[in-house]
Amino acid sequence: MAPAETVLSDLRDAWSPALAGRLLGLYLHGSLVVGDFAPDRSDLDLLAVLDADPDENLLDLLARLHANLDRRHPQWAGRIEVEYMSLAAARDAAHGRVGRDHVIARVSPGESLHLLPATTHRVVAWAAVRDHGRRLLGPPADTLLPAVDPDLVRSALLDHVRDWPTWVTHMTTPGAQAYAVLTLCRAFQRLQNDRQLSKRQAADETVSARPRWAHLIIWARDWWYNSGQDTDHGSAIDVPAFVNELSATILASERAPHTG
């Protein structure tokens, strides 16, 4: 299997001429940037900033680029997640105007390339790219992308937390269940302690904070980082219960009056 850096270099070299005049910046984020990247499991997470909102014509070009990249690196097929948004969408997002006029394009594991509205859910990732993203093309992320108000990021992350009890009902494989547990641990740590942690770090911290669920969190962490398989036994009962309880705990904490 080609190293992640080889795939990123290939992607950059293919995208740059194909999207000349349209692509303002290309940035890496996620586990390869923040740590705990698992070569056999982790995705490559990228944000592409465009000069205008993507449309069906651009989608056709992007689909060809992704198909060709998958053919060159078949072991990475389905593990390259790219979100395409316009600079105007980023600027509107920074002012809380997400979803009013913009669409984005997205390809991710389990999802083919498609257009979708630019909703508040995307603000969390966009702000993380500005703060921590690694530049592949274009200027540094913090000079191209506008700053997002931390309260807006927090509100968007809380929207994720509210939606997880619904999302988890569709997650039936061990991999999806482990992802749900680890992602909610990350949200919990971010909201409680204002720290962006890797999945492993968030799991370890949450084991101490939520000892009742230590067995499940440790299972999810070990499945994720020790090459677990979707033929393994999952936790179809415990995972939704954990997600519902931790989501309710987070939201109740946000509603409670803060003193200090």
C-alpha positions in Angstrom: 0.0 0.0 0.0 1.3 3.4 -0.9 2.2 5.7 2.0 -0.3 8.4 2.8 2.1 11.1 1.8 2.5 9.5 -1.6 -1.2 9.6 -2.2 -1.5 13.2 -1.0 1.3 14.2 -3.4 -0.4 12.4 -6.3 -3.7 14.0 -5.4 -2.1 17.5 -5.3 -0.3 17.0 -8.6 -3.5 15.8 -10.3 -5.9 18.4 -8.8 -3.7 21.4 -9.4 -3.8 21.5 -13.2 -7.3 20.0 -13.5 -8.8 22.7 -11.3 -6.5 25.6 -12.4 -8.2 28.9 -11.8 -10.9 27.3 -9.6 -8.9 25.9 -6.7 -7.8 28.5 -4.2 -6.5 26.2 -1.5 -6.2 22.6 -0.6 -5.7 21.6 3.1 -5.2 18.4 5.0 -6.8 17.9 8.4 -7.9 15.1 10.6 -5.9 12.3 12.3 -2.8 12.7 10.0 -2.5 16.3 11.3 -3.7 16.0 14.9 -2.1 12.6 15.6 -2.9 8.9 16.0 -3.2 8.2 12.3 -3.7 4.5 11.7 -2.3 3.6 8.2 -4.6 0.6 7.8 -7.8 2.4 8.9 -7.7 6.2 9.0 -9.1 8.3 6.2 -7.3 11.2 4.5 -9.4 14.3 5.3 -9.1 17.3 3.0 -10.8 20.6 2.4 -10.7 22.2 -1.0 -11.5 25.9 -1.2 -12.9 27.0 -4.6 -13.5 30.3 -6.3 -17.2 29.6 -6.6 -19.8 27.0 -5.3 -19.5 23.6 -7.0 -22.1 22.6 -9.6 -23.0 19.5 -11.6 -20.4 20.3 -14.3 -17.6 20.5 -11.7 -19.0 17.4 -10.1 -18.3 15.4 -13.3 -14.7 16.6 -13.4 -14.2 15.8 -9.7 -15.7 12.4 -10.1 -13.2 11.6 -12.9 -10.3 12.8 -10.7 -11.4 10.7 -7.8 -12.0 7.6 -10.0 -8.5 7.9 -11.5 -6.9 8.4 -8.1 -8.7 5.2 -6.8 -7.4 3.3 -9.8 -3.8 4.4 -9.1 -4.2 3.7 -5.3 -6.9 0.9 -5.0 -6.0 0.3 -1.3 -7.0 3.9 -0.5 -10.3 3.7 -2.4 -13.1 4.8 -0.1 -10.7 6.3 2.4 -10.2 9.8 0.9 -12.6 12.3 2.2 -12.7 15.7 0.4 -15.1 18.5 1.0 -15.3 21.2 -1.7 -16.6 24.6 -0.7 -16.3 28.2 -2.1 -14.5 30.9 -0.3 -17.8 32.8 -0.3 -19.4 29.9 1.7 -16.6 30.1 4.2 -17.0 33.8 4.6 -20.7 33.5 5.1 -20.2 30.7 7.6 -17.9 32.9 9.6 -20.8 35.3 10.0 -23.4 32.6 10.9 -25.0 32.6 7.4 -24.4 29.0 6.7 -26.8 27.2 4.4 -28.6 30.2 3.0 -27.3 30.4 -0.5 -24.4 27.9 -0.8 -23.9 24.3 -1.7 -20.8 22.2 -1.2 -19.5 18.9 -2.8 -18.4 16.0 -0.6 -17.0 12.5 -1.0 -16.4 10.4 2.1 -16.3 6.7 3.1 -19.6 5.1 2.3 -20.8 8.2 0.4 -20.3 8.9 -3.3 -19.4 12.4 -4.5 -22.5 14.6 -4.3 -23.8 18.1 -3.8 -25.4 19.1 -0.5 -26.4 22.3 1.3 -23.7 24.1 3.3 -25.2 23.6 6.8 -24.0 24.6 10.3 -22.7 21.0 10.7 -19.7 21.9 8.5 -18.5 24.8 10.6 -16.7 22.5 13.0 -14.5 21.0 10.3 -13.9 24.4 8.5 -12.8 26.1 11.7 -10.5 23.2 12.5 -8.9 23.5 9.1 -8.2 27.2 9.6 -6.7 26.6 13.0 -4.8 23.4 12.4 -4.9 22.5 8.7 -1.8 21.6 6.7 -1.4 23.4 3.4 -1.1 21.3 0.3 -1.9 24.0 -2.2 -2.5 27.8 -1.9 -1.8 30.1 1.0 -1.8 29.1 4.6 -5.3 28.2 5.8 -5.4 31.0 8.4 -4.7 33.6 5.7 -7.3 32.3 3.2 -10.1 31.3 5.5 -11.9 33.7 7.8 -11.9 33.1 11.6 -15.1 31.6 12.9 -16.5 32.8 16.2 -15.8 30.1 18.9 -19.4 30.3 20.0 -20.6 29.5 16.5 -18.3 26.5 16.4 -19.6 25.4 19.8 -23.2 25.7 18.7 -22.4 23.7 15.6 -20.7 20.9 17.6 -23.8 20.8 19.9 -25.9 20.3 16.8 -23.8 17.2 16.1 -24.3 16.0 19.6 -28.1 16.4 19.3 -28.1 14.4 16.1 -26.0 11.5 17.2 -28.8 9.6 18.9 -30.5 9.5 15.5 -27.4 8.8 13.4 -26.3 5.9 15.6 -29.5 3.9 14.9 -28.2 3.4 11.3 -24.8 2.2 12.5 -24.9 -1.6 12.5 -21.4 -2.7 11.8 -18.7 -2.8 14.5 -16.6 -0.2 12.6 -19.5 2.3 12.5 -20.3 1.6 16.1 -16.7 2.2 17.2 -16.6 5.4 15.2 -19.8 6.6 16.9 -18.3 6.0 20.3 -15.0 7.6 19.6 -16.5 10.6 17.8 -18.8 11.3 20.7 -15.9 11.0 23.1 -14.1 13.7 21.1 -17.1 16.0 21.1 -17.5 15.5 24.9 -13.8 16.4 25.5 -14.0 19.4 23.2 -17.1 20.8 24.8 -16.1 20.0 28.4 -12.4 21.0 28.2 -12.1 23.1 25.0 -9.5 20.7 23.6 -9.4 19.1 20.2 -8.1 15.6 20.8 -7.5 12.6 18.6 -9.8 9.6 18.9 -7.4 7.7 21.0 -6.7 10.6 23.3 -10.4 11.4 23.7 -11.2 7.7 24.5 -8.5 7.6 27.2 -9.7 10.8 28.8 -13.4 9.7 28.7 -12.7 6.3 30.3 -11.7 8.3 33.4 -14.6 10.7 33.2 -17.3 8.0 32.4 -16.1 4.8 34.2 -19.5 3.2 33.8 -18.8 3.0 30.1 -15.1 2.2 30.3 -15.6 -1.3 28.8 -17.3 0.0 25.7 -14.9 2.9 25.2 -11.9 0.6 25.5 -13.5 -1.8 23.0 -14.1 1.0 20.5 -10.6 2.3 20.9 -9.0 -1.1 20.6 -11.1 -2.1 17.6 -10.2 1.1 15.8 -6.5 1.0 16.5 -5.8 -2.8 16.5 -7.2 -3.6 13.0 -10.7 -4.7 14.1 -12.8 -6.3 11.4 -16.5 -5.8 10.6 -17.0 -9.5 10.9 -16.2 -9.1 14.7 -18.9 -8.9 17.3 -20.2 -5.4 17.7 -22.2 -3.7 20.5 -25.6 -3.1 19.0 -27.2 -2.5 22.4 -24.5 -0.7 24.4 -23.5 1.7 21.7 -26.9 3.5 21.2 -27.3 3.5 25.0 -23.9 5.1 25.4 -24.6 7.7 22.7 -28.0 8.6 24.1 -26.6 9.0 27.7 -23.5 11.0 26.8 -25.5 13.2 24.4 -28.1 13.9 27.1 -25.3 14.6 29.6 -23.5 17.1 27.3 -26.8 18.9 26.4 -27.9 19.1 30.1 -24.5 20.5 31.0 -24.9 23.2 28.4 -28.4 24.1 29.7 -27.3 24.3 33.3 -26.4 27.8 34.6 -22.7 28.3 34.9 -21.2 30.0 38.0 -17.7 31.2 38.6 
